[in-house]
Amino acid sequence: MILIVIVMLAVFIYQPEEIEENTSSHLIGVLSSNDLRLTKLQGLKDGLPLYGFREGKNIKFLVKNAEGNREKLLPLAKELTKAGVEAIVTTGRAETEAAKEVMRGKDIPVVFMGLTALTQDQLVKDLLHPQEGLTGVQNDHANLSGKRLELLTKLLPEINKVLVVYDPKVVPATESLLATQDAAEKLKLELQKEPASTTDEIRSIFNRSLADVDAVLLLPSFFLESEGARILVPLAMERGVPVMGVEQGAGTDFFAIYGVTTYDQGKQAARILAKILNGQKVVDIPVEPPSELKLTVDLEVAKRLGLKIDPSILGYAELKYSKAGGSNAK
């Protein structure tokens, strides 16, 4: 049973009615690190008919999946360029970096479906007028880290100390930490900041005393949101500590998540890809911020942990009943 009340923020983008189909045939390359990120591709496919493009009729996708091995991304990106794709759609930062590398000197635009901290490493220098041949949807995950901490305190007003786990090997780490620290100072919260880039490092954190930690906040990182979360969340649950995540990962019992969903990132990117297929230049297509943000709270996790949630904020959230307490909560 799922009770849904959705909050939509920053919806500034007009969603048109479905238009007449484009009669030209287009081959689009898709580069993904793994199966989990292909949820974005489904969102893209579902969004494209609004702009006259239907898979199997006037658009086809050539998908290259690294299946968890990031070393495969560059060779796979090269395969896409050799296949004569009209554009490359990417599902994450590592994929976008690989696509950008292989399209140097080639007139193949790249559309990314959800990235953060774009200007920190100059992946895109000018978000309004991208000069590098790539544009797309910015998920703003790093900057939203402070907001996640704020929402965590609104849901659980009695918390005083939060364990913040970040991946120092990813670009968004610096921006995420700054946003979280700024929010903590305003909220008068104590933070315990711990780096983790491997499952062993996560286990090491929880092998130490966490008796005074009231909650865990994950910062943006593909590792922490996927493989890392599958280790971290059960360890936190064993200690009766709720975890606030970034995106819903496979087999994880997050107490709450906040941001734009992977599916919505792909669906929003459909409009950008359609512009390119209709002849618009990348430099004239600004990088878009997320059009819809959602707060999701898992009431089964809250029940199992015996959490006292402020009921006033639940009216602004998507509430769900998971199978918390299952295999990954033992």
C-alpha positions in Angstrom: 0.0 0.0 0.0 1.5 3.3 -1.0 0.2 6.7 0.1 1.5 9.4 -2.2 1.5 13.2 -1.6 4.1 14.8 -3.9 5.7 18.1 -3.4 7.0 19.8 -6.6 9.5 22.5 -6.4 11.0 24.8 -9.0 8.7 23.7 -11.8 9.5 26.3 -14.4 9.6 24.3 -17.6 6.5 24.1 -19.8 5.4 20.6 -20.6 3.8 20.6 -24.1 1.2 18.4 -25.4 2.4 15.6 -27.6 3.3 17.0 -31.0 3.4 15.5 -34.5 6.1 12.9 -34.9 9.3 13.7 -36.7 9.6 11.6 -39.8 13.4 11.4 -39.9 15.2 8.3 -38.4 17.8 9.0 -35.7 20.3 6.7 -34.0 21.2 7.7 -30.4 24.0 6.2 -28.4 23.6 5.6 -24.7 26.5 5.2 -22.3 25.9 3.8 -18.8 28.1 2.6 -16.0 25.6 -0.1 -14.9 22.0 -1.3 -14.9 20.9 0.9 -12.1 21.5 4.1 -14.1 19.4 2.8 -17.0 16.3 4.1 -15.1 17.3 7.4 -16.6 17.0 6.0 -20.1 13.5 4.8 -19.4 12.6 8.3 -18.3 14.1 9.7 -21.5 12.1 7.2 -23.7 8.9 8.1 -21.9 9.5 11.8 -22.4 10.5 11.8 -26.1 6.9 11.2 -27.5 6.0 14.6 -26.2 8.4 16.1 -28.8 7.5 13.8 -31.7 10.1 11.0 -31.2 9.1 7.4 -30.6 11.5 4.4 -30.2 11.1 2.0 -33.0 9.5 4.5 -35.3 11.8 7.5 -35.8 14.4 7.0 -33.1 16.6 4.0 -32.1 19.0 3.6 -29.1 22.3 1.8 -29.1 23.1 1.1 -25.5 26.6 0.5 -24.2 26.7 -0.7 -20.5 29.9 -1.0 -18.6 28.2 -3.2 -16.1 30.1 -1.8 -13.2 33.5 -1.7 -14.8 34.3 2.0 -15.3 37.5 1.1 -17.3 35.2 -0.1 -20.1 33.5 3.3 -20.5 36.1 4.9 -22.8 36.3 1.9 -25.2 32.5 1.8 -25.2 32.2 5.5 -26.0 34.6 4.9 -28.9 32.3 2.1 -30.1 29.4 4.5 -30.2 31.2 7.1 -32.3 32.2 4.4 -34.8 28.6 3.3 -35.0 27.6 6.6 -36.4 25.3 7.8 -33.6 23.8 11.3 -34.0 24.2 12.1 -30.3 25.4 10.4 -27.1 23.3 10.4 -24.0 25.1 9.7 -20.7 23.7 8.6 -17.4 26.4 9.9 -15.0 29.7 11.8 -14.6 32.1 9.1 -15.5 30.1 8.3 -18.6 30.0 12.0 -19.5 33.8 12.4 -19.1 34.4 9.4 -21.3 32.0 10.7 -24.0 33.5 14.2 -23.9 37.0 12.6 -24.4 36.1 10.6 -27.4 34.0 13.3 -29.2 36.9 15.8 -29.3 37.2 16.9 -32.9 33.9 15.2 -33.8 30.6 16.9 -34.2 28.7 14.5 -31.9 26.7 16.3 -29.1 26.5 14.8 -25.6 23.4 15.1 -23.4 23.9 14.2 -19.8 20.9 13.0 -17.6 21.7 14.4 -14.2 25.1 15.7 -13.0 26.3 17.9 -10.2 29.3 20.2 -9.6 29.7 20.8 -13.3 31.8 23.9 -13.1 34.2 22.7 -10.3 36.2 20.6 -12.8 35.2 22.7 -15.8 33.2 19.9 -17.3 30.9 22.7 -18.5 32.3 26.2 -18.0 29.3 28.2 -18.9 25.9 26.6 -18.0 23.9 29.1 -20.1 26.0 28.7 -23.2 27.8 25.4 -23.1 30.9 25.6 -25.3 32.2 22.0 -24.9 29.7 20.2 -27.0 27.7 18.8 -24.1 24.6 20.0 -22.2 21.8 18.3 -20.2 20.2 18.2 -16.8 21.9 19.3 -13.6 20.6 17.3 -10.6 22.0 19.8 -8.1 22.7 16.9 -5.7 25.7 18.5 -4.1 24.1 21.9 -3.4 21.0 20.2 -2.0 23.1 18.4 0.7 22.4 21.3 3.1 18.7 21.1 2.4 18.7 17.4 3.1 20.2 18.0 6.5 17.6 20.7 7.2 14.7 18.3 6.2 16.2 15.6 8.3 16.0 17.9 11.4 12.4 18.9 10.5 11.4 15.2 10.3 13.3 14.3 13.5 13.4 17.5 15.6 15.2 15.7 18.5 18.4 14.9 16.7 21.6 16.6 17.8 24.5 14.8 16.1 24.6 13.6 12.5 27.2 11.3 10.9 28.0 12.7 7.5 29.6 10.1 5.1 31.2 11.4 1.9 33.4 10.0 -0.9 36.6 12.1 -1.2 37.3 10.6 -4.6 34.4 12.3 -6.3 34.2 15.9 -7.6 30.9 16.8 -5.7 32.5 16.0 -2.3 33.9 19.5 -1.7 30.7 21.4 -2.6 28.5 18.9 -0.7 30.6 19.2 2.5 30.5 23.0 2.4 26.7 23.1 1.9 26.3 20.6 4.8 28.6 22.4 7.1 26.8 25.8 6.4 23.4 24.2 7.2 24.7 22.5 10.3 26.0 25.9 11.7 22.6 27.5 11.1 20.8 24.5 12.6 23.2 24.3 15.6 23.9 20.6 14.8 27.1 18.7 15.5 28.5 16.8 12.6 30.8 13.8 12.5 32.3 13.8 9.0 33.8 10.5 7.8 35.3 9.7 4.3 34.5 6.4 2.6 35.3 5.2 -0.9 35.3 1.5 -0.2 33.1 -1.0 1.6 35.9 -1.7 4.1 36.0 2.0 5.0 32.3 2.0 5.6 32.6 -1.0 7.9 35.5 0.7 9.7 33.3 3.7 10.5 30.6 1.5 12.0 33.1 -0.6 14.0 33.9 2.5 16.0 31.5 3.8 18.7 28.5 5.7 17.3 26.5 5.7 20.5 25.9 9.5 20.3 25.0 9.7 16.6 21.3 10.3 16.0 21.2 10.0 12.2 23.3 9.5 9.1 23.5 11.8 6.0 25.0 10.5 2.8 26.6 12.9 0.4 26.4 12.5 -3.4 28.5 9.7 -4.8 27.6 6.8 -7.0 29.5 4.4 -4.7 27.7 5.7 -1.6 24.3 5.6 -3.3 24.7 2.0 -4.6 27.2 -0.5 -3.4 28.1 1.6 -0.4 24.5 2.1 0.7 23.9 -1.7 0.6 26.6 -2.0 3.3 26.0 1.2 5.2 22.2 1.2 5.6 21.9 -2.3 7.3 24.8 -1.4 9.6 23.0 1.8 10.6 19.7 0.0 11.0 21.3 -2.5 13.3 22.3 0.5 15.6 18.8 2.0 15.3 20.1 5.0 13.3 18.1 6.4 10.3 19.8 7.2 7.0 19.0 10.2 4.7 20.0 9.4 1.2 20.3 11.2 -2.2 18.6 8.7 -4.5 16.7 5.5 -4.0 19.2 2.7 -4.5 18.5 -1.0 -5.1 17.9 -3.0 -1.9 18.3 -0.1 0.5 16.0 1.0 3.4 16.7 4.7 3.5 14.6 6.5 6.1 14.3 9.5 3.7 15.6 10.8 0.4 15.4 14.2 -1.2 16.1 15.4 -4.7 15.2 14.8 -8.3 14.6 11.1 -9.1 16.7 9.2 -11.7 13.6 8.7 -13.8 12.7 12.3 -13.8 16.3 13.3 -14.8 15.9 11.2 -17.9 12.4 12.5 -18.7 13.5 16.1 -18.4 16.5 15.4 -20.7 14.1 14.3 -23.4 13.3 17.9 -24.2 17.0 18.8 -24.6 17.7 15.8 -26.9 14.7 16.7 -29.0 16.1 20.2 -29.5 19.4 18.8 -30.8 17.6 16.4 -33.1 15.6 19.3 -34.5 18.8 21.1 -35.4 19.5 23.4 -32.5 23.1 23.9 -31.5 24.4 22.7 -28.1 25.8 26.2 -27.4 22.3 27.5 -27.5 20.8 25.0 -25.1 21.5 25.9 -21.5 22.1 23.3 -18.8 18.8 22.9 -16.9 18.4 22.7 -13.2 16.0 19.9 -11.9 12.4 20.7 -12.6 11.0 18.6 -9.8 12.3 17.8 -6.3 10.7 15.2 -4.1 11.0 14.4 -0.4 10.3 10.7 0.3 9.8 9.2 3.7 9.7 5.5 4.4 7.2 4.9 7.2 8.2 1.2 7.7 11.8 2.2 8.4 10.5 4.9 10.8 8.3 2.3 12.6 11.0 -0.3 12.9 13.5 2.3 14.4 10.8 3.7 16.7 11.3 7.2 15.3 9.2 10.2 16.4 8.4 12.1 13.2 7.1 15.6 13.2 3.7 15.0 11.5 3.5 18.6 10.2 6.1 17.9 7.5 4.6 14.6 6.3 1.9 16.5 4.4 4.7 17.8 2.1 6.3 14.4 1.5 5.8 11.2 -0.6 5.1 8.5 2.0 5.7 4.9 1.4 5.6 1.5 3.1 8.7 -0.5 2.2 9.7 -4.0 3.3 12.1 -2.6 5.9 13.4 -5.3 8.1 14.0 -7.7 5.2 17.3 -9.1 4.1 19.2 -5.9 4.0 18.1 -4.8 7.5 19.4 -7.8 9.4 
